Amino acid sequence: MRSVLIGTLLLLSPISSIRLRAQDDGHKEQPHSEFFSGVVTELAADKITVLKSVLGKNSDTRTFLITEETRVEGKLRVKARVTVRYAHEEDSNRALHIIVRTSQKK
């Protein structure tokens, strides 16, 4: 009975809640990411512009910043089909991962 009482007191003590909060603070929150697919229209060392066109609807063009942390799969070039995983920041979109799509030959 005494050990159950001591265990309960330890679980409810402020020390255990401080320990739990310290563990939660250690996790760095990942930026919310989104995806955008289309064709590369402009390419520079620090940014990429991608055009998405959908039949029967207006086209959408977005520019993404390329940083040292941006992962690129494939060879980037103008007119290449790409999918960009990006994070929206204050006034720009930062590319996190760019995948160059290759055409399937039959």
C-alpha positions in Angstrom: 0.0 0.0 0.0 2.8 2.4 0.9 4.6 1.8 -2.4 1.5 2.5 -4.4 1.0 5.7 -2.5 4.6 6.8 -3.1 4.4 5.9 -6.8 1.2 7.9 -7.2 2.7 10.9 -5.4 5.8 10.8 -7.7 3.6 10.7 -10.8 1.6 13.7 -9.7 4.6 15.7 -8.5 5.6 18.9 -10.3 9.0 17.3 -11.0 7.6 14.7 -13.4 5.6 17.4 -15.3 8.7 19.5 -15.7 10.5 16.5 -17.0 7.7 15.9 -19.6 7.7 19.5 -20.7 11.5 19.4 -21.2 11.1 16.3 -23.4 8.5 18.1 -25.5 10.6 21.2 -25.9 13.4 19.1 -27.5 11.4 18.4 -30.6 12.0 21.0 -33.3 8.8 21.6 -35.2 9.1 20.9 -38.9 7.8 23.6 -41.3 4.5 22.8 -42.9 5.2 21.7 -46.4 3.2 21.6 -49.6 3.7 20.3 -53.1 3.6 22.0 -56.5 4.2 20.2 -59.9 4.7 21.7 -63.3 7.3 22.6 -65.9 10.4 24.7 -65.2 10.3 28.0 -67.1 13.2 29.8 -65.4 16.2 28.4 -63.6 18.9 30.3 -61.6 21.4 29.2 -59.0 19.2 30.6 -56.2 15.6 30.2 -57.5 13.4 28.2 -59.8 10.1 29.2 -61.5 7.6 26.5 -62.3 4.5 26.7 -64.5 1.5 24.5 -63.8 -1.1 24.4 -66.5 -4.4 22.5 -66.2 -6.7 21.9 -69.2 -9.7 24.3 -69.1 -8.3 26.3 -66.2 -5.9 29.2 -65.8 -2.2 28.6 -65.4 -0.4 29.1 -62.1 3.3 30.1 -61.9 5.3 30.0 -58.7 8.9 30.9 -57.9 10.8 28.9 -55.2 14.0 29.8 -53.5 16.8 27.2 -53.7 19.0 27.0 -50.6 21.9 24.8 -49.4 19.3 22.6 -47.7 17.3 22.0 -50.8 17.6 18.4 -52.0 17.5 17.9 -55.8 16.8 14.6 -57.4 17.7 14.5 -61.1 19.2 17.1 -63.4 17.4 20.5 -63.3 16.9 22.2 -66.6 14.4 24.5 -68.3 11.3 22.6 -69.7 11.9 19.7 -67.3 8.8 18.4 -65.4 9.3 18.7 -61.6 7.6 18.3 -58.3 8.6 20.7 -55.6 8.0 20.2 -51.9 8.2 23.6 -50.4 7.6 25.6 -47.2 5.8 28.9 -47.4 7.7 31.6 -45.4 7.0 35.2 -44.8 7.1 36.5 -48.3 8.5 33.6 -50.3 8.4 29.9 -50.9 11.5 27.9 -50.0 12.1 24.7 -51.9 12.8 21.8 -49.6 13.0 19.0 -52.2 12.9 19.1 -56.0 12.2 15.9 -58.0 12.9 16.0 -61.7 10.4 13.8 -63.6 11.7 11.8 -66.5 9.5 10.8 -69.4 8.8 7.1 -69.7 9.9 5.7 -73.1 7.7 3.0 -74.5 
